Every structure is written in structure tokens, then in C-alpha cells.
């Protein structure tokens, strides 16, 4: 049974990784990135909701007294 020749694997894998890296760099370099990105100031109007005007308490069933 012939033995598998693995002497060229290193060169093949290295060239494949290098080629993928170069292709990725070329693909990314096509995009225009902003030099100094700044967030837009968005002002949303503050509307008073009915539940924000009064204080409400939510009771957990475990904190209520036992109902016998």
C-alpha cells in the first residue's frame, strides 16, 4: 500500500492562508470607513405615561401573608 506524501502540505496550506488573507484585505479595503465616528444627537420628546405619574407597587406572591 503506498504511503501518502505529505511533503507539500506545508507549502499548500501556507499559500492558501496567505491567499485568503490577501483576498480579505482587498475586500475590506474597498469600504469607506469614517475617520472619527460620532454619535448623532437624537432628542425624543418626553411624553408622560399614566403609569409614570403614580407610584405603584407590585406584590410578589411569596411576600404576601398566608391565606388560610
N, C-alpha and C positions, 0 to 999 in steps of 0.2 A: 504494500500500500504506500503510495507516495506521500511524502511529508509536505505540509503546507509551508510555502515560502513566505515568511513574514519580514523579510529584509527591507521591503519597500513601504511597509506600513507607516513608519515614522514620517517619511517624506510625504506620503499621500495625505495623512491626517494633518500634518503641519501646513501643507499648502492649502488644504480645504479650509482650515480655520483662518488662515491669513486671507484667503479669498472672501470668506463670509464677512470678516471684519472690514475689509476694504469696501465691499458692496454695501454694508450697513452704514459706513461713514459717508459714502456717496449719496445714499438715500436720505440720510439725516441732514446733510449739508444743503439740500435743496430747499429746506424750510427756512422761513424768515422768523427769527426769534426777536422779541423786543429786548433792547439793551437793559432798560430799567423798568420792569413791570410795576405799575402802581394800581392799587385797587380803586375802583370807581366809587364815588360817594353817592350812595343811594339813600334818599330820605323817604321813608314810608310814612304816610300820615298816621298819627296815633289816634285810633278810634277807641272809645270807651266801650268795653263789653259789659253786659249786665252782671256777669259773674266777677268782674274785676272791681266793681263798686262796693260789694259787700263781702264780709269775711264769712267763709263757710268752713265747716269742719267735717271731715269725713271720718266716720267711726269704723274702726276695724271690728269685725265680728268677735275677734278674740279679746278685745279690750272691753266689750260690753259686759255688764253684770249677768250672772247666770239667770236664765229664765226657767224657773221650776214650775 
